[in-house]
Amino acid sequence: MPLSNLLKALLQRFGALRLPSMHPLALTFAVSALLVLFYNGQMWSAVTGWWPGRSLHDLAFLGSIGLFLAIAFNLVLQPFAFPRVLKPLLVLVVMTAAAVSFFASAYGAMMDRTMIANVIETDTREVGDLMNLGFLVHMALFGILPSLAIVAVPLRLSGWRREALFRGATVLGSLALVGLFAAAFFQEYAVLVRGHREVRFMINPSAAIYASVRYATAIPEGMAAPFERIATRVDRGPIPISTESRKTVLVFVVGETARADHFSLNGYDRDTNPELEKRGVVSFGEVRSCGTSTAESVPCMFSDLDRSHYSATKAQSRENLLDILVRADVDVLWLENNSSCKGVCARVPSETTWSLDDKRYCKDGDCLDDLLVEQLRDALVANDRDLVVVLHQIGSHGPSYFKRYTADYRVFAPTCDTNQLQSCSREEIVNTYDDSILYTDRILSEVIDVLAGASDRFNTAFLYASDHGESLGEGGMYLHGMPYAFAPDTQKHVPMLFWASRGYRAASGLDMACVRNEAGAEYSHDNLFHSVLGMFGVRTDVYRADLDVFASCRPGVIIAHEAGSPAPDQTARP
């Protein structure tokens, strides 16, 4: 039976039921209690874990949390407790809570503004990876069935005087109970809120609704903001890294969901980087990401704003790294094999892999990263200028890790060949993820080989950094996107790699022994903006040599100012 007919039959069946009528306030409280009891498993699991005591006082405190949340939900819903508006609102709330509860229980997801951005800005391919049988069953049981019951129940109202008295008494009584809880358990609530601030991202559905409002209200602000030129001047020099006969080409690979601790170059006990090891890349082993999701990290990677001052609203209304490079007479090309460039490539040429529909590498809208290598080869053939090519990988994007590599790269087995991670053992999940890292090793090595093959025409260099890491079941947490302050290091510790041709090293005077020596220091995405500008000898008032990871390994660079102070010109004059 088609889904539409099934829903119609269910509606008719519920409509035929003779359910007792309810006052709108009774329905709001019933739904509020339902939300607390059945849709907040993540919160209850966390709170009971933080509060393991089982004395009568502790149990009373835990019970007060449930009553407090039910009262709070009920108070928020009361202004809408009128027949024409209440039912549609409650259905929306229940369906939202059902979806949030699934991802919270299945993957350990928390709802903040960044997570809402991930949801809104995702594409159909990513949505398809997350939609599985478990999700559909969950939505049917916790979303559709309660919604049908809400639609079917008849509502009744009293006269306006009685309604006013009843509603006023309900509000006053609710506030009195809240005050009673606060007085009885003030110390416990203070400890909980101060010691575990992340609990606010677990309350369902209020966390998701609040984050959605924050996301929506930021959009008009960003659209209204005038576009800002952050650099008052941009020119090239004094390092002559390009000559009339040989231009410079940098390939900047933006990785996806790669963990630094799963790169054998960083000491992982599995050989996940055999090809990169042969090519002598420099691995920066202590790099932290700007965010825990693509929507947050990718714009931040190309922004002059450091993580502590970064916001998506600011970033979308000001120049980024690519804009500065274009002003410095460097061509830029963005090649996309992920969801999108998140606005970073809005003012430069860009191409997508899926638009090519190459049957060798693409199936059902998903393309392997091999196609990025093919596009890079084509771009270099036609190039005769200084050029930065950004390759945005699909990399190790989950939960369908098994889709990110070919069958001959199924080295670590058994694997999790489904998007339902809950049905796989942790060993299978880690094996599948490591196979995707092994495939990325091959892709990155091929990129380096392409650049090495073009070194007779260009001075070439390669830079790789992943946008964020990934949780693979540690502590019951999967995927990524946790609020940064509470995210585990597995979602923030990312790999960063560098390689340069002999021609580039000679032209720029880059001391690779020095680079290797500096690779063990602590870095972050904050360094990328300034490091890429430095690689092209771009001289501008927004460049900071102290954040350029290669500055101390090039001749003629002064690093004298303190972090955060004005730095009008970091490179020495000829």
ChimeraX attribute file (.defattr): number of C-alpha atoms within 10 A of each C-alpha:
attribute: neighborCount
match mode: 1-to-1
recipient: residues
	/A:1	6
	/A:2	6
	/A:3	8
	/A:4	9
	/A:5	10
	/A:6	11
	/A:7	14
	/A:8	11
	/A:9	12
	/A:10	15
	/A:11	16
	/A:12	13
	/A:13	12
	/A:14	18
	/A:15	16
	/A:16	10
	/A:17	11
	/A:18	10
	/A:19	12
	/A:20	9
	/A:21	14
	/A:22	14
	/A:23	15
	/A:24	21
	/A:25	23
	/A:26	15
	/A:27	23
	/A:28	26
	/A:29	19
	/A:30	13
	/A:31	22
	/A:32	25
	/A:33	19
	/A:34	15
	/A:35	25
	/A:36	22
	/A:37	13
	/A:38	13
	/A:39	24
	/A:40	23
	/A:41	19
	/A:42	21
	/A:43	22
	/A:44	20
	/A:45	12
	/A:46	14
	/A:47	16
	/A:48	14
	/A:49	10
	/A:50	12
	/A:51	15
	/A:52	10
	/A:53	11
	/A:54	11
	/A:55	9
	/A:56	9
	/A:57	12
	/A:58	16
	/A:59	14
	/A:60	14
	/A:61	19
	/A:62	19
	/A:63	11
	/A:64	19
	/A:65	17
	/A:66	18
	/A:67	18
	/A:68	20
	/A:69	19
	/A:70	22
	/A:71	23
	/A:72	17
	/A:73	20
	/A:74	24
	/A:75	19
	/A:76	13
	/A:77	20
	/A:78	19
	/A:79	11
	/A:80	17
	/A:81	22
	/A:82	15
	/A:83	14
	/A:84	10
	/A:85	10
	/A:86	21
	/A:87	22
	/A:88	13
	/A:89	14
	/A:90	22
	/A:91	20
	/A:92	13
	/A:93	20
	/A:94	26
	/A:95	21
	/A:96	18
	/A:97	25
	/A:98	27
	/A:99	19
	/A:100	23
	/A:101	29
	/A:102	22
	/A:103	17
	/A:104	22
	/A:105	20
	/A:106	18
	/A:107	20
	/A:108	21
	/A:109	23
	/A:110	31
	/A:111	27
	/A:112	23
	/A:113	22
	/A:114	25
	/A:115	24
	/A:116	23
	/A:117	19
	/A:118	15
	/A:119	13
	/A:120	12
	/A:121	13
	/A:122	17
	/A:123	13
	/A:124	10
	/A:125	13
	/A:126	17
	/A:127	11
	/A:128	11
	/A:129	17
	/A:130	17
	/A:131	12
	/A:132	13
	/A:133	11
	/A:134	15
	/A:135	16
	/A:136	14
	/A:137	12
	/A:138	15
	/A:139	21
	/A:140	15
	/A:141	12
	/A:142	21
	/A:143	21
	/A:144	19
	/A:145	17
	/A:146	20
	/A:147	20
	/A:148	18
	/A:149	16
	/A:150	21
	/A:151	18
	/A:152	21
	/A:153	18
	/A:154	17
	/A:155	21
	/A:156	11
	/A:157	14
	/A:158	10
	/A:159	7
	/A:160	9
	/A:161	9
	/A:162	11
	/A:163	12
	/A:164	12
	/A:165	10
	/A:166	13
	/A:167	16
	/A:168	12
	/A:169	12
	/A:170	17
	/A:171	15
	/A:172	11
	/A:173	13
	/A:174	18
	/A:175	16
	/A:176	12
	/A:177	16
	/A:178	18
	/A:179	14
	/A:180	13
	/A:181	18
	/A:182	16
	/A:183	10
	/A:184	15
	/A:185	18
	/A:186	14
	/A:187	10
	/A:188	14
	/A:189	15
	/A:190	12
	/A:191	11
	/A:192	16
	/A:193	12
	/A:194	10
	/A:195	11
	/A:196	14
	/A:197	13
	/A:198	20
	/A:199	18
	/A:200	15
	/A:201	21
	/A:202	25
	/A:203	24
	/A:204	28
	/A:205	24
	/A:206	20
	/A:207	19
	/A:208	22
	/A:209	18
	/A:210	16
	/A:211	19
	/A:212	20
	/A:213	12
	/A:214	15
	/A:215	20
	/A:216	14
	/A:217	11
	/A:218	13
	/A:219	12
	/A:220	11
	/A:221	12
	/A:222	16
	/A:223	12
	/A:224	9
	/A:225	13
	/A:226	10
	/A:227	14
	/A:228	13
	/A:229	13
	/A:230	15
	/A:231	16
	/A:232	8
	/A:233	14
	/A:234	17
	/A:235	14
	/A:236	20
	/A:237	17
	/A:238	15
	/A:239	23
	/A:240	12
	/A:241	22
	/A:242	21
	/A:243	12
	/A:244	6
	/A:245	8
	/A:246	20
	/A:247	20
	/A:248	24
	/A:249	29
	/A:250	24
	/A:251	21
	/A:252	19
	/A:253	22
	/A:254	23
	/A:255	28
	/A:256	25
	/A:257	29
	/A:258	29
	/A:259	25
	/A:260	29
	/A:261	19
	/A:262	24
	/A:263	24
	/A:264	18
	/A:265	23
	/A:266	15
	/A:267	12
	/A:268	13
	/A:269	11
	/A:270	14
	/A:271	15
	/A:272	24
	/A:273	22
	/A:274	16
	/A:275	19
	/A:276	23
	/A:277	16
	/A:278	9
	/A:279	12
	/A:280	11
	/A:281	20
	/A:282	22
	/A:283	23
	/A:284	25
	/A:285	22
	/A:286	18
	/A:287	24
	/A:288	26
	/A:289	28
	/A:290	24
	/A:291	28
	/A:292	29
	/A:293	27
	/A:294	28
	/A:295	26
	/A:296	24
	/A:297	21
	/A:298	26
	/A:299	26
	/A:300	27
	/A:301	27
	/A:302	23
	/A:303	27
	/A:304	24
	/A:305	17
	/A:306	17
	/A:307	17
	/A:308	8
	/A:309	8
	/A:310	17
	/A:311	15
	/A:312	21
	/A:313	16
	/A:314	17
	/A:315	21
	/A:316	21
	/A:317	17
	/A:318	17
	/A:319	20
	/A:320	25
	/A:321	19
	/A:322	26
	/A:323	21
	/A:324	22
	/A:325	22
	/A:326	16
	/A:327	15
	/A:328	20
	/A:329	15
	/A:330	20
	/A:331	19
	/A:332	21
	/A:333	19
	/A:334	22
	/A:335	25
	/A:336	24
	/A:337	23
	/A:338	26
	/A:339	18
	/A:340	18
	/A:341	20
	/A:342	17
	/A:343	13
	/A:344	22
	/A:345	22
	/A:346	13
	/A:347	13
	/A:348	13
	/A:349	11
	/A:350	15
	/A:351	15
	/A:352	20
	/A:353	23
	/A:354	20
	/A:355	8
	/A:356	11
	/A:357	15
	/A:358	12
	/A:359	10
	/A:360	10
	/A:361	15
	/A:362	17
	/A:363	13
	/A:364	9
	/A:365	11
	/A:366	18
	/A:367	26
	/A:368	22
	/A:369	26
	/A:370	22
	/A:371	23
	/A:372	24
	/A:373	18
	/A:374	14
	/A:375	16
	/A:376	20
	/A:377	15
	/A:378	11
	/A:379	14
	/A:380	18
	/A:381	9
	/A:382	8
	/A:383	14
	/A:384	15
	/A:385	17
	/A:386	23
	/A:387	24
	/A:388	24
	/A:389	20
	/A:390	24
	/A:391	25
	/A:392	25
	/A:393	27
	/A:394	22
	/A:395	26
	/A:396	28
	/A:397	24
	/A:398	23
	/A:399	22
	/A:400	21
	/A:401	26
	/A:402	24
	/A:403	23
	/A:404	24
	/A:405	23
	/A:406	13
	/A:407	10
	/A:408	8
	/A:409	17
	/A:410	18
	/A:411	15
	/A:412	18
	/A:413	14
	/A:414	15
	/A:415	22
	/A:416	24
	/A:417	16
	/A:418	17
	/A:419	20
	/A:420	18
	/A:421	22
	/A:422	17
	/A:423	12
	/A:424	15
	/A:425	14
	/A:426	17
	/A:427	16
	/A:428	18
	/A:429	27
	/A:430	21
	/A:431	21
	/A:432	28
	/A:433	30
	/A:434	27
	/A:435	27
	/A:436	27
	/A:437	26
	/A:438	26
	/A:439	26
	/A:440	27
	/A:441	19
	/A:442	20
	/A:443	22
	/A:444	23
	/A:445	20
	/A:446	17
	/A:447	21
	/A:448	25
	/A:449	13
	/A:450	17
	/A:451	26
	/A:452	20
	/A:453	13
	/A:454	17
	/A:455	21
	/A:456	12
	/A:457	18
	/A:458	27
	/A:459	27
	/A:460	29
	/A:461	24
	/A:462	21
	/A:463	22
	/A:464	19
	/A:465	25
	/A:466	30
	/A:467	34
	/A:468	31
	/A:469	32
	/A:470	30
	/A:471	24
	/A:472	22
	/A:473	18
	/A:474	11
	/A:475	9
	/A:476	13
	/A:477	19
	/A:478	25
	/A:479	22
	/A:480	28
	/A:481	28
	/A:482	27
	/A:483	20
	/A:484	17
	/A:485	9
	/A:486	11
	/A:487	18
	/A:488	19
	/A:489	17
	/A:490	22
	/A:491	28
	/A:492	30
	/A:493	24
	/A:494	30
	/A:495	28
	/A:496	27
	/A:497	19
	/A:498	19
	/A:499	24
	/A:500	23
	/A:501	19
	/A:502	14
	/A:503	20
	/A:504	24
	/A:505	18
	/A:506	13
	/A:507	16
	/A:508	20
	/A:509	16
	/A:510	20
	/A:511	15
	/A:512	16
	/A:513	11
	/A:514	13
	/A:515	20
	/A:516	15
	/A:517	11
	/A:518	16
	/A:519	21
	/A:520	13
	/A:521	11
	/A:522	11
	/A:523	19
	/A:524	21
	/A:525	26
	/A:526	24
	/A:527	21
	/A:528	22
	/A:529	25
	/A:530	24
	/A:531	21
	/A:532	23
	/A:533	23
	/A:534	27
	/A:535	21
	/A:536	24
	/A:537	20
	/A:538	24
	/A:539	23
	/A:540	23
	/A:541	16
	/A:542	21
	/A:543	24
	/A:544	30
	/A:545	25
	/A:546	22
	/A:547	20
	/A:548	22
	/A:549	21
	/A:550	23
	/A:551	23
	/A:552	18
	/A:553	20
	/A:554	19
	/A:555	14
	/A:556	16
	/A:557	19
	/A:558	17
	/A:559	17
	/A:560	10
	/A:561	13
	/A:562	10
	/A:563	11
	/A:564	9
	/A:565	8
	/A:566	11
	/A:567	19
	/A:568	13
	/A:569	15
	/A:570	22
	/A:571	24
	/A:572	14
	/A:573	11
	/A:574	7
